[in-house]
């Protein structure tokens, strides 16, 4: 099994992003290279809350989702489309 020499540093950058309140990392070439690799592997995304910040896929897991709470019954055909939770209710959660 091949070993990626950058994996330990990339993991350190992921941890740094998760522990930073704004998802910031130093602007050195090594960190920027790590960010490119992490963006390429979809482990890091641009933060919508902090300009120049980043979020990890792991940290997004705990954030609220903006989907109707009764989407599964709609897909299963148990309710009509008109009974789907309204947008205002979704965003007010």
C-alpha positions as CSV (number, residue, x, y, z in Angstrom):
1,X,0.0,0.0,0.0
2,X,1.6,3.3,-1.0
3,X,2.0,5.9,1.7
4,X,1.4,9.6,1.0
5,X,4.2,11.6,2.5
6,X,1.9,14.6,2.8
7,X,-0.8,12.8,4.8
8,X,0.5,13.7,8.3
9,X,0.8,17.4,7.5
10,X,-2.6,17.4,5.8
11,X,-4.1,15.9,8.9
12,X,-2.4,18.6,11.0
13,X,-3.9,21.3,8.7
14,X,-7.4,19.7,9.1
15,X,-7.0,19.8,12.9
16,X,-5.8,23.4,12.7
17,X,-8.8,24.4,10.7
18,X,-11.2,22.6,13.1
19,X,-9.7,24.2,16.2
20,X,-9.6,27.7,14.7
21,X,-12.7,29.8,15.3
22,X,-12.5,31.2,11.8
23,X,-10.9,28.3,10.0
24,X,-7.7,30.2,9.3
25,X,-4.3,28.7,8.5
26,X,-1.0,30.4,7.9
27,X,-0.4,31.8,4.4
28,X,2.9,29.9,3.8
29,X,3.5,27.8,0.7
30,X,3.4,24.6,2.6
31,X,0.0,25.4,4.1
32,X,-1.4,26.6,0.8
33,X,-0.2,23.4,-0.9
34,X,-1.9,21.3,1.8
35,X,-5.1,23.4,1.3
36,X,-5.0,22.6,-2.5
37,X,-4.8,18.9,-1.7
38,X,-7.5,19.0,0.8
39,X,-9.8,21.1,-1.5
40,X,-9.1,18.6,-4.2
41,X,-10.1,15.6,-2.0
42,X,-13.2,17.5,-0.8
43,X,-12.1,17.4,2.8
44,X,-12.0,21.2,3.1
45,X,-14.4,23.9,1.8
46,X,-14.5,27.7,1.8
47,X,-16.2,29.1,4.8
48,X,-19.4,31.0,4.1
49,X,-19.2,32.7,7.5
50,X,-15.5,33.9,7.5
51,X,-13.8,35.5,4.5
52,X,-10.6,33.6,3.8
53,X,-11.6,30.9,6.3
54,X,-12.1,27.2,5.7
55,X,-14.3,24.5,7.1
56,X,-13.8,20.7,7.1
57,X,-16.3,18.1,6.0
58,X,-16.2,16.8,9.6
59,X,-17.2,20.1,11.0
60,X,-20.1,20.6,8.5
61,X,-21.6,17.4,9.8
62,X,-22.8,19.1,13.0
63,X,-24.3,22.1,11.3
64,X,-28.0,22.5,10.6
65,X,-29.2,21.3,7.3
66,X,-31.7,23.2,5.3
67,X,-34.0,20.4,4.1
68,X,-37.6,19.8,4.9
69,X,-38.0,17.6,8.0
70,X,-40.7,15.6,6.2
71,X,-38.7,14.9,3.0
72,X,-38.4,11.1,3.6
73,X,-42.2,10.7,3.7
74,X,-42.5,12.7,0.5
75,X,-40.0,10.5,-1.3
76,X,-41.7,7.4,0.0
77,X,-45.0,8.7,-1.3
78,X,-46.7,8.9,2.1
79,X,-47.5,12.6,1.8
80,X,-48.4,15.0,-1.0
81,X,-46.0,17.7,-2.3
82,X,-48.3,20.3,-0.8
83,X,-47.6,19.0,2.7
84,X,-43.9,19.5,2.4
85,X,-42.4,21.8,5.1
86,X,-42.4,25.4,3.9
87,X,-39.2,27.3,3.3
88,X,-39.9,29.8,6.0
89,X,-40.3,27.0,8.6
90,X,-37.0,25.4,7.4
91,X,-35.0,28.5,7.8
92,X,-36.6,29.5,11.2
93,X,-35.3,26.2,12.8
